[in-house]
Amino acid sequence: MSTTDSSRGKEAKESLEDKSVIAPAVLGDAPADERRDVKRPAEESRARKAKKRMSNPLASLLAVVIAVLWTIPTFSLFLSAFRPEQAIKTTGWWTFFTDPEVTVNNFNLVLYGNENFASFFINTIVITLPAVIIPITLALLAAYAFAWIDFPGSDWLFVAVFALQIVPIQVTLIPLLSDYVNWGLNGSFWPIWLSHSIFALPLAIFLLHNFMKDIPRSLIEAARVDGAGHVKIFFVVLLPLLTPAIAAFGVFQFLWVWNDLLVALVFGSDLQTAPLTVRLANLVGSRGTEWHLLTAGALIAIIVPMGVFIALQRFFVRGLLAGGVKG
Amino acid sequence: MDFLLNADSAGEKILVMLIAIALFVAVMALVLYAVDRPRHVPGWLAAVGFLGPTVLLIGFGLVRPAIITIYQSFFDRTSENFVGFDNFAQLFASQDLRQVLYNTIAWVFLVPLMASFLGLLYAVLVDRSPFESLAKALVFLPMAISFVGAGIIWRFIYEFRADLGDIQQIGLANQMLIWLGFEPYQFLLNGPWNTFFLIVVMIWIQTGFAMTVLSAAIKAIPDDMLEAARLDGVNGGQMFRYITIPAIRPALVVVLTTIAIGTLKVFDIVRTMTGGQFGTSIVANEFYTQAFRMGDTGLGAALAVVLFILVVPIVVYNVRQMRLSEEVR
């Protein structure tokens, strides 16, 4: 009895292990929610199982505990940003529920007062837009070249670009800074745009290339037969098909640049160019107990990427799965 | 034209931004127009147009500086005198810098393991529940928050008020301690546990990433496989051990390695929350401090190189695992 059991277990395990390799391939191609539409008997029994698991009180409790633990930190910051200075500094935010007091004064102070976050908000926008548009455009062209142009050394160059993903940007900062200083560019936006664009390229090319090579060859061939050159094929045939991929990497790069501290700190910490993150980090250093300013300032810095993230979550997840799991 | 380098007002800044974008578009249009002019474009010429700017930029901004940094790591703080491996030796000789290495190792093990564990647990718990998408969004959301923002959020949670008479705690963590009958605690000051409380912040951010990827992997397990196992009388725990884990193994490896690499490079959390004081610094933070605040180019470069060296084995492991799973197929 025991022998048959164990051999059966082993069989099941083996059959699994060779299926396991299919998983990542399946993963990248179709987002999971699309596959959920197909209801098969097994699927239904699985849903029933899931229901059973959720009705397991311990499991539900655990899930709720994790969800609450993950939400409370952000929630407490958002709530505190609307409490009066005196209240934030002397009582916990949870006392809000017994003694609610609301004000927008903190935002007025931090945006237009000494901290002048309004101007740093503009810096962040000015930094972010070109630092998203430029690398996406360059990477699209490069990915096209790797996928659809035959040229000597193509494979070799692609592997090199792919491998450069692992270079930590810290390795490049010291020499780049001294170049920018020598060229008199330091203190302007140009070094920040240039650096962000360069640092984004390897991952962007890799991600967009993944999407690009999924486009059927016949489409490209057909356009070629019609006499279209590379430039025309790129703009007329490929670009419209790549909109989801562009959105996916766009969200990625937007979050990265908007939230970046390191690049901005090294190349653009002057008041004229500093983004919100740099200002916020300085505020922690200089006025680390002024919680009415810190909470309101942090909320201002967080709210835009959070909105973008919620609105474009679908694309972001797709980019994540295509980039990370497909390898 | 001074405003191109010295934009003061909001209007000037936006103008410079538009000029930069227009300039970029114009250059790219010119390059593409030039390579598309001839009737029959040879492959290499088209490649130069499409790929040339990118290769130039990567060469200038990644390859060349990386080589210079490696070179500088063998020189002194002003890059004038060759010192051999002295900078690297100093990393192990100095008590403070050794602490930095230990902390980094703690980060690079704890963050990926805990984030993946919690992400996997949560993904399994909410899988196909009626509130799945909401439940996932809640855990996913911290990924949109900057590390600086997260640092402030958690500093607020860890905020300490001495326990004197009617003074109330304003940080949730200390209030919890008081509710439980303990004394308030200096979470960010007292080593070695303060490093652990910083690590919690990174786990909080990365769990959403792990959950998303692992949840997609779980959903990709074929239903017949689960059904077959169930017919064989496999119970819940065995199902997880023998079916789910092997099936999502490739995704798990990617998640672990991706988070590990990300963790190595993060310096914002430490910088925002403790500034690297009280024995909490990590390599990425120490790099910034040494290179740009202390002006020690040699030691800074050496720390950057160490960061690079630490990333390599993780990537090699990742690639080997990927090869393995491809071979099986």
Interface residues (C-beta under 8 A of the other chain):
Chain A: R8 G9 A12 K13 S15 L16 E17 D18 K19 S20 V21 I22 A23 P24 V26 L27 P31 A32 R35 R36 R40 A42 E43 S45 R46 A47 A50 K51 R53 M54 A59 S60 L62 A63 I66 A67 W70 T71 I72 P73 T74 S76 L77 S80 I88 K89 T90 T91 G92 W93 W94 T95 S119 I122 N123 V126 L129 P130 I133 I134 T137 L138 A139 L141 A142 Y144 A145 F146 I149 D150 F151 P152 S154 L157 V161 L164 I166 V167 P168 I169 Q170 V171 T172 L173 I174 P175 L176 L177 G184 L185 G187 S188 F189 W190 W193 L194 S195 S197 I198 F199 L201 P202 I205 G229 H230 V231 K232 F234 L255 W258 N259 D260 L261 L262 L265 V266 Q272 T277 L280 A281 V284 G285 G288 W291 L294 T295 G297 A298 A301 I302 P305 M306 V308 F309 I310 Q313 V317 L320 L321 G324 V325 G327
Chain B: L4 L5 N6 A7 D8 A10 K13 I14 V16 M17 A20 I21 F24 M28 L32 Y33 V35 D36 V41 G43 W44 A46 A47 F50 L51 P53 T54 V55 L57 I58 F60 G61 L62 V63 R64 P65 A66 I68 T69 I70 Q72 L118 L121 Y122 L125 V126 D127 R128 S129 P130 A135 A137 L138 V139 F140 L141 P142 M143 A144 I145 S146 F147 V148 G149 G151 I152 I153 W154 R155 F156 I157 E159 Q168 Q169 I170 G171 L172 Q175 W204 T207 G208 F209 T212 V213 S215 A216 A217 K219 A220 I221 P222 D223 D224 M225 L226 E227 A228 A229 R230 D232 V234 Q238 Y242 I243 P246 A247 I248 R249 P250 A251 V254 V255 T258 I261 L264 K265 F267 D268 R271 T272 G275 A284 F287 Y288 A291 F292 T297 G300 A301 L303 A304 V305 L307 F308 V311 V312 V315 N318 V319 M322 S325 E326 V328 R329
